[in-house]
């Protein structure tokens, strides 16, 4: 089993940037496809981006050009860099291992005007 913990959320002004981190423990995630999601207004989850073990990336149309997903296997971590944040980007952001279907507890991002 893998445990995931997100960090890097907080309060940011519109137009600002954030770098979210997801640190894994319990097993190596270097071969896992990892994803970033956020809570949607209807309390569902909105897919944002994913990165394969080979480093191939996929983005939702919503964040394409605004977000960059990356990973550092030496840290057993994945990251999500977001810029030009808007009020609509306020949410709880989660990382997920697509291999184990494990989720982290999430990190709150609040964008203020």
Secondary structure, 3 states (H helix, E strand, C coil): CCEEEEECCEEEECCCCEEEEEEEECCCCCCCCEEEEEECCCCCEEEEEEECCCCCEEECCCCECCEEEEEECCCCEEEEEECCCCHHHCEEEEEEECCCCEECCCEEEEEEC
